[in-house]
Amino acid sequence: MHDIAFIRSHPAEFDVGLARRGAEPAADRILALDARRREAQTALQTAQNRRNEASKLIGQAMGKGDRETAEALKAEVAQIKQDMPQHEEADRAAGAELEDLLARLPNIPADDVPDGENEDDNVEVSRWGTPRDFDFGPKEHADLGPALGMDFETGAALSGARFTFLRGGMARLHRALGQFMLDQQTGENGYTECNPPVLVNDGAMYGTDKLPKFAEDSFRTTDGRWLIPTSEVSLTASVAGQILGDLAEPLRLTAHTLCFRSEAGAAGRDTRGFIRQHQFEKVELVSICAPEDSDPEHQRMVGCAEGILKALELPYRKLLLCTGDMGFGARKTYDLEVWLPGQGAYREISSCSNTGDFQARRMNTRYRPEGEKKTRFVHTLNGSGLAVGRTLVAVIENYQMADGSVAIPPALSPYMGGIDKLEPA
């Protein structure tokens, strides 16, 4: 949600920020609705004040025996009471229209975010690791996986497209990856482990900018709840409506959960294999911090995600996303893309975003700096540390052998119960 006070003071600057996101100017419409709402509020307050004043005067007139004045004042109060619902409705309608407009506008990008239209305009920041030099033609995971326990046919038979049934060592490796990531983020990086609900209400989805604009991207249950697209929703919304302490240190939360996405906007993309599923698992990272800490916390979060890839010895590159490729609620985003030798390409495996106070305003989450009476909105950040399924794909492709087996990365050995490789059935 945007700061209406900022828009009043800097309408042109606000529209410039929207233009960088490819959005139409909106400041004039916002200010017109804001003026209409404030006019209704003023009329309502004036009516309430006059009603209270006239009610007192009725008593005074009655005390003096001035029945004529008292009756006139009673008639005035009755008319005010009759008119007040109109002012209240005008206030409510203007406020609802204004909130709906603001809720559908993307976050304003940070000054150092590069301008661009799509992923082709993202800026590569760095690379780590050297892609392995194979002495055979490396295969894609969709070709290797079935013989190792990645059962696409059963998944499709049970649930339809974009579902997969994992068996045996493949299921064990998938579980090991999630456990390893969670242990790293809690033990090494200081995140607090959480086990949040994967079904949430409208408020949680709205507060984390998933509603109303992206309702079609998520699954909704028959009783009106939502299956989380990522535990960013549950973790971030866990502080909704709260006034936190001084936030001398960022609040860092992590969870390994199932996630669900309808992939409504991804028709025809990655329909083969395990890259883009309706149901998947992810280790999510969330930080809630003071505004002055959000930029360094963003860099720290990206480093925590990078640490998983380094520990697994998976080559990757880091990208700073351009304005046209960032998520709706982000003001700045870094993507990590892992090397997939079967595809001969880098593919996204983590996205870490700083949303500033965009989500905090929607959730009404504040903190009180030490020694101050006034509260301020927190800043929220979220990222993948990492997407478990995509990491499984990266391990399969990077650690594949000529005979179709897959070696287990050394970092995962403690989690694999003595299994040192997956072998074709």
N, C-alpha and C positions, 0 to 999 in steps of 0.2 A: 504494500500500500504506500502511496506517496504522501508526502508532507504537504498539506494544503497551505500552510503558512509559507512554505518555500515557494509554492506556485504563485501565491498572491504577490510575493516580493520579486520573483524572478521568472515571470511567465515566458519571456523569450528564451531564456537559458533552458527552461524545462522543455520547450518545444524542440530546441536544438538537440537535447539529449534523446528525445523520442525519435527525431529524424535519423540519428545515428543507429537506432535500432530498426529503422525501416518503417516506423509508425507515423501516421498522420499527425499534424499539430492538434493539440487538445486543450491547450491552456484557456482559450476563449470560451469553449464549452464548459470547462470546469469552473471558471470564474463566474460565468452566467448562472450556473446552478448554485454555486456557493452564495452569490448575491441573493438569489431567490430564497434560498433556505434562511439566510440571515435576516432577510426582510420579514419572512414569516415568523421567525423567532422573536424579532423585535415587536411585531404586531401582537404576538401572543403575550410577551412580557408586559407590554403596555396595557393590554386588556386585563391581565391578572392584577397589575398594580391598581388600575382604576376600579376594578371590582372590589378589591380589599379596602381601598379608600372610601368608596361609596358605601360599603357595608358599615364602616365606622360612622360615617355621617348619618346613616339611617338611625342608628342608636342615639346620636346626639339630637337629631331632629325630634325623635319620639320623646326624648327627655324634656324637650322644651315645649312639647305639645304642638309642634308644627307638623300636623298630619299631612298637609298638602305637599310639603317638601319631602317628607318621608316616603309618600306614595310615588312621587316622581323618581326618587332615588331607587326605590324597589323596582320600578319599571326599567330603569337604566341597567341595574344589576341583572335582571332577567334577560334583557337583550344581549348583554355581554356574555352571559352563560350560553345563550343560544348561538352566538357568533364564534365562541372559542373553539369548538370542534373543527370549524373551517380552518382556523389558523393552525391548529394541531395537525390536521390532515395535510395542509400545504407544507408545513415543516417536515412531516414524515415523508411525503412524496418526493420533495426536493432532496432530502437527505438520502433516501433510498436510491434515487436516480444518480446522485453524485457518487455514492459508494460503489454502485455497480459500474459506473464509468471508470473510476479509479482502479477498481479491482481487475479490470480487463486490460490495463496498460502495463507494458513490461517495465522492469526496473531500468533506471538510467545507468549507462555504463560508466565505469571509472575513467578518469582522464587518460590513463596509460593503456587502455584497451585499444587495439588497432581497429580501424574502420575496415569493414568488408561486408560482402554479401552472403558468403557461404564458406564451407570448410576449406575451399581452395585459397581463401585469404587468411587462414590461421598462420601464426608465426611460430616456427620451430625454435625453441629455446635451447635445447640440449639433447644429446643422445648418450646412452650408457650401454656398454656391452658391445660385443662384436658378433653379428649373426654367425652361426655355426656353418662351417664349410663341409657340406655333405659329400660323401663319395658315392652316393646314389641319389636318385630323384626323390626328394621328400614328398610325402603325401599329405593331403588335407585330412583333418581330424574326422571328417564325415566318411572318409574312405577307410581310415585306420580303425575308427571307433567300434563299429559293429562287431568285429571279431574279438574285441577286448571287453565287451559288456555294455557298450553304448547302443541301446536298443531303440531305434527310432520307430520301427514298425509297431511294437507293442504300445509305445507312448501314443502314437497316432490312433491306434485301434481303441484305446481306452478313452482318450480325451480329444482327439483331433489334431490338426496341424499345430506345430510349435510346442509339442510336449514330448519328453523323452523319458524312457525307463532305463535307469542305470542298474547294472548287476555286478555282483562279485567284486573283484579288485577295482573296477572302475568306480563303483559306488564307494568303496573304501578310500580311494584316492580323493574323490570329491569331498568326502567327510574330513579327511586329513587336511586338505587345503583350508577349509573353513576353520577348523580348530587351530591350525598353525597361525592363520591370520589373526584370529581373536586373541591368542596367547601373545603374539607380538604386539598388538595394539594396546593390550592391557599391561602386560609385564614390562615391555620395553618402552612404550610411548605414553604411558600414564592415563589412558582412557579408562573410564569406569564401565565395566561390563553391565549391560542391561538385557532383559528379556521382555520386550514390550509386546502388546497385542498386535496382531496383523490385521485385525478388523477395527476400523475407526469410524468416528462420526463425521458429519459434514464440517463441524467446526475445526477439527484437526486438519482436514484436507484444505479447507479455505485458508486457514492460518499459514499453511506452508505453500501457498500459491498454486495448489493443484485444482482448485475450484475458483470461479465457475468455468474458466476458459478451457480446461483440459479434462472435463468430465468423461469424454468419450475415450480417453486413453487409459481409464481404469475400470475395474470390474466392481459392480455394485450388487449387493445381496438383496434378496426380496424384502428384508426388513429395514432397508434404507441405510445400511452400513456399507463401508468401502473396504475392499482388500487393498492393503497398502502397495503402492508402486515401488516403495523403498522405505526402510525404517527411518529415513530422514523425517518422515511424517510423524511417526510415533515419538521419536526421540526429541525432536524440536518442539512438538506440541506438548510435551510433558511439562513445559514451563509456561504454557499459555495462561494469560490473565494474572500472572504473578508479578510481585515486586521483589526482586532478588536483592541480596546484600551488595557489598561494594564491588564485587567481582574483581578483587585484587589479582586473582588468577582465573583464567578462562575455565568454564565448566565444560569438561570433555567427556562425551558419552559414545559408546560403541555397542553394536549389537550384530549378531549373526542371525538373520531371519530369512524366511521365505518372502519373496516379493512377487507381485503379479502385475502384468501390464497387458492391455488389450492389443498394443501395437497397431492402433487404428491408423496411425500416420505412416506405417512402415510396410504397406502392402507391396509384396514382391521383393522385399529386401531380406537377404539372408534366410530364405525359406529352407535352405538345405543346411543341415547340421545343427550345432548346439549354440550358435552365436546369439540368436535372437529368439528367446522363448517367452511364452505367456507366463510360465512359472519358473522362477530361478531363485538362487540364493546369493546373498551379498553380505559382506561385513561392512557396515556403514560407520562413518565417522561424523560426529556432530560436535560443534563447538559453539558455546554461547559466551560472549565476552563483551568487555567495554569497547566503545568505538575506537579508541586509540590503540587497542591491541589487535584489531581484526586483520590488518595487513600482515604483521608478522605471524599471526596465528594461521593465516592462509598459507604462507610459505612453509610453516611447520607441518601443517596437515598434508600438503603435497609431499613433503619429505617422508612422512610416515607411510604414505602409500608407495612411494618409490622404494622404501626399505624392503617391502615384501618382494618386489620384483628383483631387487639386488640379491636378497637372500636365496631366491629360487634360481638365480643366475639366468634370468630371462632378459634378453636385450630389449630396450624400449627407447622411446623418444618422448620428450615433454613439449607440449604445444601451448601457447597462449592463444585462446580463442578470440576471433574477431567479433565485432558487434553483431554480425548477421548469423553467427553460429552459436551464440550463448543461449543458455536456457532462459525462460521467461523471467524468473525471479533473480537471476544472477546480475551482479554488477561487475564481476571479474571471474573468469574461469580458466583453470589449467586442465588440460586433458593429458593423460598418459596413454600412449599407444604401444602395445607389445608387438614384437616381431613374430609373425606367423610364417615359417618357411614354406609350409604347404601352399599358402596363398601368395607367397612372395611379397608380402605387404605388412605394414604396421596397422594394427586395428585397436580401437579404443578399449581400454580395460579399466580405466578410472577417470572420473571427472570430479574435480574439487572446486567448489564455488564459494565465493564470498557474496552474501546477499545484502550486506550492510544492515540497515534497519527496516528493510522492505518487509520481511516476514514478521519482525517484532511489532510493527505497527498494525498488521493484520491480526496478530495474536494479542495485542496489548500487553506485551511483556517488557517490563522496565527493570531498572536497578537503581539503587540509591548510593551514589558515591560517598565515601567516608567523609563525615563532617559536613555534609550538605543535606538540606531538607528537601530540595527539589529532586524529582526522579528524572531519569533519562531512558530512552529506548536502548535496549541491548542491540548488539550485532550478532547475526547467526551465520554459521558456515556449515557446509556439508560436503562429504566426499566419499568415494568408494575406497575401501582399504582391504580387499579389492572385491570385484565381481567374481564370485567363486567359479561359476560355470565357464566364464571366459578365461579364467586362469587355468582351469582344467584343459581347455582347448589349447592354450599356449604350451602347457607342459607336454601334452600328447605330441604336438607337432615338433617342438624343439628337442625333445628327448627320445624321439622315435629311432628305431634301429632298422637295419636293412631287412630283417626277417619279420617285421611287423610288430615286434615287441616295443615296449616303452620303458625306459629306465626311470627309476624313482629319484628325484632330486635329493641330494644328501640332506638338505634341511628338513625333508619330510620323513626321513627314516624313523625317527622316534614315534611317529604317528601311524606307521604302516604295519606294525606287528610282525616284523621280520621279512615282509615282502619287499624285494629289491627291484622287481620289474613286473610289468603286466605283460602276459604272454597271450598270443592269439589262441582262442579255443579251437 
